Amino acid sequence: MQPFDFQLRPRIVFGAGVIEQLGTLAVELGARTVLVVSDPGVVKAGHFGTGLQSLEAAGLVVHSFHEFTENPTTAFIDAGVEVARRVKPDLIVGLGGGSSMDCAKGINFVYSCGGEIKDYWGVGKATADMLPMIAVPTTAGTGSEAQSFALISDAETHVKMACGDPRAACAVALLDPALTLTQPYAVTALTGIDALSHALETHVTTRRNAVSSTFSRQAFRMIAGNLARVLEVGDDLEARGEMQFGACLAGIAIETSMLGAAHATANPLTARFGITHGQAVGLMLPHVVLFNGRDYPELYAELLAEIDPGESQHDAPQQIAQRVTELVGKAGLKTKLSELEIPRDALPQLAEDATQQWTGTFNPIPVNAENLLSIYQAAY
């Protein structure tokens, strides 16, 4: 059995309407002044207002930071840190999608430890204890609420930096599936595909272990079994809850197992061509499954058994890849790089970029520029 070192760090509070407990939970953590980090879309949807009401009803002084967009950059972190230094919070709330939660963690790194966010690129580089955090996801996607990593893009180079430290883990993950009902269809699709990729990739990495695989398999069952439903019937609260909790479980799996070549090949598409992460990873994922499935078919057979135990397992990688492709198509996303108008002559550079991605180092089959290029070519 693969060795592991596991600790479930966030307290998980789940249920429709639990956002009303936000103020009480903040007080339990000793908060008096709170900085809430929420993107403008979350404010427009009314979720920031709901959280604000709960916090103020608990007698807390609340400040906010909204000046950032999807894929938070170093510039946004700098701006958020300036706000934090002015208001001096003793607790940070990340309320929104992965961008809001990652931005909140990034602000916490720099505000608590000094320097700049680039100083924390990597693992275990925090220099001091950090402020307690509460994560309130409004999407079912990144699982950031259950991770000690913040994914921040360099504002100049667009390189995505994974900044992780156990002290960056949230104290509480507040999962209210009712908050996900307001997601536009495109957000439901993109974040749902991202969550699916997390469940799949964490199950096959070189760091997979008994704990991570337990979470990966359950996450895959919940996400693969409900993604089509939430795309068809957006107000199905039960399915929304399955998706949100499944995404959280996949996030927990990432903590010890990390990710693989699907993310390594997706990130350069975002950096060079601005392709949304969910679209990029969803397009690349089936081809990575087929690539890894040549040597590790049994791992994909275990996942297939979670959603269809009566199905023959002999061609599990092909079946998983086909099902992912169908879900990506059902989500209204492209399934070929040519459909995104990526120039074919850009593929070698994309493959070279992918070799620099940290997640690729955990892929079960070692990757290099040559075999990564073959994956891009298969996806074209």
Buried (B, 14 or more C-beta within 10 A) or exposed (E): EEEEEEEEBBBBBBEBEBBBBBBEBBBBBEBEEBBBBBBEBBBEBEBBEBBBBBBEEBEBBBBBBBBBEBBBBBBBBBBBBEBBEEBEBBBBBBBBBBBBBBBBBBBBBBBBBEEEBBBBBEBEBBBEEBBBBBBBBBBBBBBBBBBBBBBBBBEEEBBBBBBBBEBBBBBBBBBBBBBBBBBEEBBBBBBBBBBBBBBBBBBBBBBBBEBBBBBBBBBBBBBBBBBBBBBEEBEBEEBBBBBBBBBBBBBBBBBBBBBBBBBBBBBBBBBBBEBBBBBBBBBBBBBBBBBBBEEBBEBBBBBBBBBBEEEEBEBBBBBBBBBBBEBBEBBEBBBEBEEBEBEEEBBBBBBBBBBEBBBBBBBBBEBEBEBBBBBBBBBB
